[in-house]
Amino acid sequence: MADLGADAFPRSLPILAWARSPVAPLGGALSSLSIHELAAPVLLGLLRQTGLEPGAVDAVVLGNAMGAGGNPARMLALAAGLPEHCAAHSVDTQCCSGLDAIALAAGLLQSGQAEVVIAGGAEAWSRAPIRQTRPRHAGETPQSYERPAFAPDVARDPDMLQSAADYALAQGFGRSAQEAYAVQSHARALQAQAELSQEIIPVAGLAHDDYPRALRIERAARMPMVAMGSGQAADQDPRDFALSALTIAAKADGAALVLMATHQACRRLKLTPRAHWLASASVGGPPETPLLSAAAATRKLLERAALSISDISAIELHDAFAVQALAFCQELGLPLASLNPMGSGLARGHPIAASGAIALVRTLAQLQHLQIPSQAKEPSSAPLLGLAAIAGAGGIGAACLVQAVTRNS
C-alpha cells in the first residue's frame, strides 16, 4: 500500500529526524541551563542523525513560553553553529508552542520560504525570569506575578488548577480514577526506560527522564490534596474528586525538535524520510475549561483529514492533569489503555513550550516501535498513523497528524 501522505495528503512533508532532551523537574539536573543550552544538543543530534551540514538548515522555529521575549530561536540557531543567514522564528502559544511551531515550520516549507527546517519547543523553566509589572506612575510599586492573564475578562480566566478541579467535580472524575491513571503513567515510563532512551539526546550528563518513580495506589491516596472543586455535587464529597500532587504534571525543563524538509530537498540532498507530516489543527475553546481544547483540536484534525480516531495507531496526549486524559478519552470514545503507552506528561513533567513537541517525538518513536517485528507477528505493511495533542492556557488546543514510512514504501 502506498503511503497516505503521497495520495490523500498531497501537501505532506518528509520528517527526517526527531529527538528530545531528557525532562527534569524544576530545580533539578537541568536547572542551570538556558533555553538554547537545553536545545542545542538536540539540534546537533538531528544533524548527526541525518548527516546534514549546518548550512543546509534554512530556518529554526522554536516555541518558548517562559523566556520573557527576545528571540530564543535565534539564540538556538547561533549556539548550535547554524549559519548567520539562517532564519529564526520564536513562537509563544504557551503549552501549544511546540506543536504550533512545527505547524508553522510546515507552512514555511509548503510556501517555498524554506527547504529544510528544524522546529519544536524548549523550556528552561528553572531559569525563567522573575516577572513584574512596570509601575504606571510615580509612587506605584512594581507587582510580581507568576503567570500572565490568558483572557481579558478576569471572570473567564480561572486558575488552571482550580478549573481542572471544578471540571473533575462537575463531570464526576473521582480522585481514585485520576490517581490510578497517574500511577499507571509512572509505571509505564519506568518499564519503557530503555525504549525511551533511544529518542533522548543526553544533556548535561542526564540521559533519561528524571521524574518517573515507582508508586503504589496506597501511597497515592496519602498524597496531599492540591485543589478541590468549588461547585456543588449532590450527595458527593468534593474531596473525592480533588486533584492531588500526583495527578498534576510537575514543572520541568526540557526540549524537543524535529527536522523537516520538502520532497525536492530530500531528492537533492539524497535524504530518506522516516515519517511524513500530514496535517495539523490549532483551535480555540472556552477559556474557563482549557483542558478540553486538546480534544477539540483532535476532532478538528480528524475532520480535516477525513479520519476517525480508530484509524490512529499511536496517540500521545500531553496531560497537564490526570483528569484531562480521562476527559480526552471520554470525549473521543478512546480506550484509556491506548493513550500514552510509554508514560505521559504526568510521569515526565511539564516543560511548557516543549511538552507538545515531546508528545510528537513520542508519537513518531512509537510508530517506529510498532513497525519492529516481534515473534508474535510481522509488522503490517499498511500505513501507520500517529497523533499528538495538547491543550494550552486560555482555552487553545493543538494537534498534529503524522505517518510512518512503511518498509515497502
N, C-alpha and C positions, 0 to 999 in steps of 0.2 A: 504494500500500500504506500502511495506517495505521502509525503509529509503534508499535513493540513496547511502548514504555513505556505506552501508553494501554490495551493489551489484556492482554498476557502479564504485565505488571508493574503491577498496579493501585496499588501504593504508590510508584510512580515520582515523582520530583520534578524540577521545572524547574531547570536550571542557566542562569543569566542572563549570567554573565561569568566569565572566568578570566584570570589574569595571574601573572607571576613577576618577580622581580628577576633581574639577571644573577647568575651564580655566579662568585666569585673565590676563589682559593686562600688558605689560612690565611696571614695577614700581608700580604695583597695589597690591592687597591684598595678593599675594603670593610671593612678591618680596624679602622677607628676607630669603626664604628657599633655601637650596642647592638641588641638584638633588635627593639625597637619602632621604632627608627630605620631598620632594614632593611625592615621590613614595612609601615610607614605609607604610603610612596609607592605600594606595590602596592595597598593597600586603597583609597586615594583614587583610584587608576586604575580600579578596579572601579566606584566610584560614578560616575566620569565616563563610563565606557562605557555605563552603564545610565540615566544621568540621575537616579538616585535621590538624595534628600536624606539626609544622615547620620541624621536622626531616624527614617528608615524601617527601620533595622537594629535587630533585636531582640536579637541575640546575636553574639558573636565566640567561635569555638572555635579555639584555636591550639595546635599541637604544638610542643614545645621539649624538647630533651634535655640541653643543656649549661649552662643558665642557673642551675642550683642552686636551684630553688624559686622562691618568690614567685608572682606571677600575671602572666606575660608577656602573656596575652590582655587583661587589664585595662589594662596599660600601653599596649598597642597601641590599644585602643579609645579611651582618653583622648588619646593622642598624635595620633590621626587625626581628633579632633574629633567623635567619636560622642557622643550624649547620655549624661549620667551614669547614666540608668536602664538603659542597655544592659547586658545580662548578659555575663559573660566567664568562659569555662571554659578552663583550661590542661590539656594532655594530655602525659604523658610515657610513651610506649612505645618510647623510643629511636628507631631508624631508622623504625619503623612509625608514629611520632607523627603525621605529616602526613596520611596516609591514614586513620588511625583517628580523627583529629579531624574529618575530613569525614564519616565514617560516623556519628559521634556527633552531628554537626550535623543529619544527615538524620533521626536519631531525635528530635531536638528539634522538627523540622518535622512529622514524622509523628504525634507525640504531642500536637500542639496547643500546645506550650510556646512556640513562636515561629512567625513567618510569613516573616521574612527573616533569613537568617544568612550571615555570612562566616566561612569556615573554611579551614584549611590548616596550614602549618608554617613556622617561621623559626628559623634558627640563626646566631648571631653567635659562631662558634667562636673567632675571634680575640680576643673579649672574654670568653671563658668564665672563671669564677673559678678560682683555684688551689685544688685540693681537698686537705683534710687531715682525718684522723680526730681527734676530740676526745679528749684524754687521759682514761683511765678512773680514774686515781688519781694522787695527787701523785708527782712524780718521773718519770712516764711522758712520753716525748717525742711530740708530735703526728707522725703519719705521713702524708706526702704520697702521693697516688695519682693515677694518670692516669684510670683507669676504675673504676666500682663493680663489685661482684660481680653476676653475672647468673644464678647458680644457687647454692643453699645448699651443695651438695656441691662442694668445690673440684675434685674429680676429674671433675666433669661441666661444668666452666666453663673450657674451654681458651681460651688467647689466640686471638682470631678469625683473625689471620693464620696462626697455626700450624694451626688447624682447617682452613682453606681449603687450605693446602699439603698437609696429610695427606690430605684428600679428593682433591685433584688426583693425588697419587701412587697412592692406592688404586684410583681409578677410571680411571687411565691418560690423564688430560688433560695432554698434554705442554706444556712451556713454549712451544714454537713455535706451537702452536694458540692458546694464550692470547694470545701477543703479536700474532699475525695478527689476532685479533678486536679487540684494543685499537687497533692501528694503523688498522684499518678504522673504528672508532668515532671516532677523531680526524678522519679524512679526511671522514667523513660530516658531522660537526659543522661543519667548515670550509666544506664545499661548501654547506651549508644555512644559512649565517650570515644571509642576507637573510630567509629564511623564519622563522628563529628570532627575529629582531628584532621580529617582529610580536606575539609573546607576552610580550616583555620590557618592563617599565617601567624606564626609566633610574633609577639610584640613585647618588648621589654622583658624578655625571658619567660613570658607566660604563653603556654601552648594549648590551653584548654579553658573552657568557661569556668570561672572561679566561684560560682554561686550554687549550683545544684548540690543537694545534700540528701542523705538517706533520712526519710521521715516515716513516722507511723501515724495512723489516724488518731491514736490515743494521744500522742504528743500534740498533733494539730489542734485537737479540741481544747487543749490547755493554753493555746496562744492567745494573747490579748486581743480584745475587740478594738478595731480602729475606727469604724464608722457604722452607725446604725440608722436605718431608715426612719424618716420623720413622719411618714404617712400613717394611716390607720389600716389595720388588718383585723377583721372580725375574728375573735376567739384565737388570736395568734400573738405570741410574744415577739416583738420586733427583734429581740436579741437572737432569736433563732434564725434570722435572715441577715444578720450583720456581716460586715467584712472584717476579716482578721488579717494580721500581718502576713500570713501565709498566702492569702488569696489576692494580694496586691503585688504587682511586679515591682521589684526594688529599683531604685535609682541606680544608674550604671554608666560606665564608659565603654565605648566600642565603635567599630567602623565596619562597613561592608560596601563592596564595589563590584560592578560587572563591567566587562569590556564588550562593546557592541560595534558593529560596522555595517556598511552597506554590502549588498551582494557583489557589486562591482569591485569594491575594495578587497573583498575576500579572494576574488579571482586574480586581481592584480598582485596581491601580496602572497598568494598561494596559502591561504589560511582555511582551515576546515572548521566549520561551525560545530559547536557541541550542543546547541539548542537554538530555538527561534523565539524571539519576542513576537507575540501575535497581536495583542490589544491591551488596552488599559481603560480604566474609568476613574474619574475623580468627581465626587458628588458632595453636595451639602445636605444637611438634615436639621432637625430641631437641635439648637444648641443646648437645650436643657438635658438631652439624653445623648451625649456624643458617642457612647459605646455602641449605639445601634447603627452608626454610619458605615461600619465595615461591611455589614450585611447589605446595606443599601447599595454600596459601591459594587459588591459582588453581584447582586441582582442586575444592576445596570450593565455590568460587563458581560454576564451570561446572555442577556437580551441582545446586546450589541453583537455578540459572537454567534447567536442562534444556537446556543448550547444549553444543556441542563446541568445541574450540579452532579448528576450521576455520570456525566461524561468525563469528569475530572479525576485523575488518578492520584494526585498529590495536592493536599490543601494545607497551607500554612497560614494561620491567623496569629498576628501578634496580639496577645491577650494582656492588656494592662491590668485587667481584673478577671478573676475566675468567672464571675457572673457574665462577663462579656462573651466568653467562649460558650457558656451554656445557652445564652440568648442567641448567639450566632447560629448554633446548630438547630435550635428550635425554629428560628426564622426561616432557615433554608431546608428544613427537613433532612438534616445531615446526622448520621450516627456520630456520637461524641467520640467513639473509639477511632474514627478515621481522621480526626483532626490532630495535627502536630505529633506525628508518630514517634519523633525522637526528642520530645520535650518542647516546651514553649517559652514565651517570654517570662512566664511566672517562674520558670526554673533558671533562666539566664539572667534576667534583669532587663531594665528598660533604658537603653541609651537613646533618648527620644528620637532624634532625627535618623539614627541608624537602624531603628527597630524594623521599619518596613523593608529596607534593603536587606537586612538579615533574614527576614521572612522569605524574600525572593531567593536569596542564596540557598536557604534551606530547601525551598521548593525545587530548585534546579538540582541540588545534590540528591534530593530524594528521588527525583525522576531518574537520575543516573543509577541510583541504588536499585531501583525497581527493574532496570534493564539487565542487571547482573544475574546470570542463570544460577539456579540452585539445583540441588539433587532432586527436588520435588518436581520442578517443571522448567521448561525452557522459557526464555523471555518472549513476550508477544512481539510480533512484527508490526502490530497496529501502533499508530502514533500515540504517545503518552502525553497527556495534557496536565499542566500544573497551574495552581492559582495561589497567589499571595495576597493577603488583605490586611488592612489596618484602619483603625479609626483615630481621629485626632480631635484635639480641643476645639471647641466652637461648633461642633457638630459636622465635621467634614470626614470623608472617608476616601480611601484609595484602594484599588485592586488591580492586579496585573495577571495576564494570561500568557503562559509560555508553553513550549512544546519541546520535548526531547527529540534529538535527531536519532532516528531508528537505525539499527545496524545495517539494514538493506537499502537505506535511502541514499 
